[in-house]
Amino acid sequence: MGETVYSSSYQPDPKSALDVLAFVLTPVSAFATADDPDELAAVTEMLDAAKRQALERWFALHGAGRRS
């Protein structure tokens, strides 16, 4: 069985490095209209927090701490 490329009901697995990386590396333009600067700014702010949380969850699930 292959990887799911797109599904409107797809929910990434927080334990999967592939899922977390795919989410973190997806550009903001995939989630917002590129020609609306206000929308891009709002979506960027929300996604930054969500991406940070996804990484923190992955590290917590795998017993890896953040290094400063």
Secondary structure, 3 states (H helix, E strand, C coil): CCCCCCCCCCCCCCCCHHHHHHHHHCCHHHCCCCCCHHHHHHHHHHHHHHHHHHHHHHHHHCCCCCCC
